[in-house]
Amino acid sequence: MPKLGMEPIRRAALIKATITEVGLAGSLDVTVSQIAKRAGVSSALAHHYFGGKEQIFLASMRYILGVYGAQVRASLAIADTPRARIEGIIAAGFEPSNFRTEVVGAWLNFYVLAQRSKGARRLLSVYQRRLRSNLVYDLRALVDESRVEECAEGIAALIDGLYIRRALERDDNINPTKLALAYLAGVLEHQDAS
């Protein structure tokens, strides 16, 4: 069995430390030194592995997006109809782990960073395109082709918007999954009435 070197272990520790530090600060106003200290490594090593704070943060967002992607794939694996697949995509976006304080902090700061960083904008675009393409794939079996793109955009916007709203309000009475599923049901009812 190959021996795991220290670099992957330290990189993972730096990524987790970044998510924690950003979550605690509620902003990107954290230093590489703070991140490195939490990870138990030197700031020089953090710079060596990632190059700078923005690169560490983008690696952290890739990690968060990877966890989210795994949640989506798990939901899709047990779904047996196009509607169930869409419902699974919706539910994955609102998994409790997505609402941990540090994950919310990372997501909200990711949206802000994407306004000024090409790397963050590109990563956000990948997330948005993948979400949209998953929705389009299954909506094609459920609605007229002329409405597929519009319906996919509506569901994707609801997932993102309801996530932000729920994350900021911290109100357990808001059930984003239920609201997004109600929108999906309305879309499909409109399709049946057409």
HUMO-V14711 format. One record per helix or strand of 3 or more residues. SS is the DSSP state (2 for helix, 1 for strand). FROM is the first residue (numbers start at 1). LEN is the number of residues. Records with the same first field share a line. If there is no record, write none. Layout:
SS: FROM-LEN / FROM-LEN
//
This chain:
2: 6-20 / 32-8 / 43-8 / 53-26 / 82-12 / 96-4 / 101-13 / 118-22 / 145-25 / 176-18
//
